[in-house]
């Protein structure tokens, strides 16, 4: 009760607003917009040049699930968060501007969590918007059948699951990349190692799969896009996990990463002569 919570909330609010503007309204964010909306463009072309009848309904549902699981989770959100969160700490160190924050009367933990909140808000806004637009465009050409599937069938439930998956992916990858930006001078090699870990995670023992963001998100998928071919033989099938348990497990992993990041930033030193 004796801590200055009101001051910390005010500082966090101001810092988050500053960082959010820098992440969303900067020319450097152009390629992140591209990562978020390139599937939207592809789906739009699909609408223009392909017929949509009852026979292709299930196929389009599978395609949308594949876009979420194979593109957004594995590539789009992954590299989008890499671009957003690696700039929050390491990018400012390279630009030699981070020391202005560190010399100001703001707790480093407040600074770190504000940057995480701003980066997460930017990533969630971009990728959730793209996901909703993708979903709408996928079922719009089916007319009445598409509206019935969305509003009277499992459509809205699937959309809610996709939105939750994207939000958790942004938070999970964001926390990891924010930590990597403090641990490594160049976070890209560490990010590539993490990408490899995420790729081989399905073939690892179930206990090691818990250290992966994608492994938790896989349990939340409303439409199964299973592994095929040789990869399916190597995939280790884990016991079914409820959506609540998968969500709480990932949130605990994110919390652990952020707590360690708060510890790291308290001991962070800047030596511009070696950067």
N, C-alpha and C positions, 0 to 999 in steps of 0.2 A: 504493500500500500504506500510505502514511502518513495517508491520509484516514480520518476517523472513521465508517467504513461501518456499524459496529454501532450507533452512536448514531443515525445517519440512518434505519436500518431500524426501530429502536424508535420514533422520533418519527413516521415515516411510518405505522407500524402503529396507533399511538394516534390520530393525526389521522384516519386512514381510518375507524376504528371510530366516532369521534365524528360525522364527517360522514355516515356511512352511516345511523346512527340518525336523524339529523336529516332525511335525505332520504326514508326509508321510513316512519317512524313520526311523521309530522307531519300535521296537518290540511291543510296547504297541498299535500300530495301527493295529496289525494283526487281531483282532476281528472286527474292523471296515471294513477291506477288506472283511471279511466273511459276514458281514451284507449286504454289497453292492452287492456281487456276488453270494450269495446263490440262488437267483432266476435264475441266469444264468445257474447254475449247474442243477437245476430242469428242466429248458426248454431244456437243452441239453439231459437229460435223456428222456424227452418227445419225442424228435426228434428220438432217437434211438429205442424206443419201441412202438411207436404209428404210425398208418397210417395217412397220410395227403392227403385228397382229397377235392373236392369242398364243400362237405357237412360239413366239419369241419372248413371251413375258418372263418365264422362268430363267431364260438365258440372260436377259438384261438384269434380273435380280442377282444372278451369280456374278455378272460382270461388275456390278456396283460393289458387291462384297469384296471382289478381288481388288478393285481400285482402292478400297479402304485398307484392306489387310496387306496387300502386296506393294502398293505404291505409297500411300500416305504414311503408313506406320513404318515401312522399311526404308523409304527414300525421302518422300516429300517433307514430312514433319521432321524427320531425322536431320536432313541437311538444312532445312529452314531454321530449326532451333540452333543448329551449329552456327549458322550465320548470325543469328540474333544474339545468342548468349555469349559467344566467344568475344564479341565486341564490348560487352558490358564491363569487363575487367581488363582483359589482355589488350583489347583494342584501345582503351584509354591509356594504358601504359605505353603502348607504341606511339600514340599521339602526344604523350607527355602531358596529359591533363588530369590523370587520376589523383595526383598529389593535391590538387585543389580541394577535392572531396576529403581526402585523408587529413588535411590540415584544418578543416572546418570543425566546429564543435558539434559533431554528429558521431554517435556511436557507430563503430564499423559494422556491427551486426544489423543496425537499422539501415545503413547504406546498402549492405549486401541483400537483405530481404526486400528492400525497395526496388533494387535493380531486378531481382528475381520476379517480383510482382509485375513490374512494367514489361519485362521480356515475355512473361507468361501471358499477360493480357494481349500483347501484340500478336503473339503466335496463335492464341486461341481465337482472337477476332478474325484473323486471316483464314485460318484453316477450317474453322467451324462454318464461317460464311461460305467458303468454297464447297464444303461437304453438303450443306443444305441446298445450295444451288445445283450441285450435281444430282442430288436425290430428286429434286423437283424436275429437272430436265429429263431424267431417265424415265419417269412415269408420265410426263406430260403428253407425249405423243399417243398414248393408249386411250386418251379421252375418258369416257365414263368408266371403263374397266380400270384404268389407272387410279381415278379418284376413289372408286369403290375399294380398291386394294389398300389405298393409303388411309382413308378415313373409316372404313368399315372392316378392314382386314388387319393384317399384321404390319402394315406399312409404317404407321406412326411409332409403333414400338421399336421397329428396326431403326428408324431415324433417331430416336432417343438414344438407342444403344450406340449408334455411330457417333453421335455428338459426344457422349460420355467417353468413348474410346479416344477421340481426337483430343479432348480436353486433358485426359490423363496422360496421353502421349506427349503433349506439349509440356506438361508439368514434369513428367519423368525425364525426358530427354533434356529439358531446360536445366533441371537441377544437376544432372551429370555434366553437361557442357559448361555450366557456370563453375563447377569445381575444377574441371580440366583446365579452364582458362587461368586458374590460379596456380595449379600444380606445374604446368608446362609452359615454357616460353612460347612454344608453337603448339597450340592444342590440336592441330589437324592430325598429326600422327597418332595421338591418343584417341581421337575420334574415329580414325580408321580401324584401330585395334578394337574399339568398342563396337564398331559396325560388324567386324568379323565375329566378335563374340555373340552379337545378336543373331548373326546368320547361322552359326553352328549350334546355337542354343537348343534347338529341337532335338538334336542327337545326343545331348549331354544327359547325365543322370538327373532325375527330377529335383534333387536337392540343389544342384547347381543352376537349374532353370529359374530358381527363385531370385537369382541375382540379375535377371534380365527384365527390361521394361516390356518387351514384346510378349514374353511368356505370360504375363498377367493379362495383357490386352487380348490375347488369343482366347481366353476363357469368356470374354465378354462379347464375342462376335455372335450376332443373331443368326447369321447365315454361314454355314461351314464352308470354308474353302480349303479342303484338306490337301496335304502333300501328295504328289503323284509320282509314279515311276520309281527310280532308284532311291530318291530322297525319302519316299514313304517307307522303304524298308529299313532305313536308318533311324527314322524318327522314333523317339521314345515316347510312348503314350503314357501320360500321367493320369492320375485319378481325376474325375470330373470335379471342378471347383465351382462353387456358387458365385454368382456375380458380385454379391456383397463381400464374400471372402477375398475374391480377386481384387476388388476395388480397395478394400482395407489393406491388403498386403502391399499393393503398389504405393498407397499413401504412406505406409510405414517406411517403405524403402526410400521414398522421396524425403520424408522427414529426417531419416538417418543421414542422407547425403547432405541436406541443408544444415544439419547440426554440425557435421564435420566441416562444412564450408565456413560456417561462422567461426569455428576454431581456427581454421586456416587464415582467415582474413585478419584475425586479431594479431597474428604473427607475420603478416605480409609486410615486406620491405621492398621499396623501390630503389633500384640502382640504375639510373638511366644510362650510365656509362657502359653497362653490360647488356642492356636491352637491345 
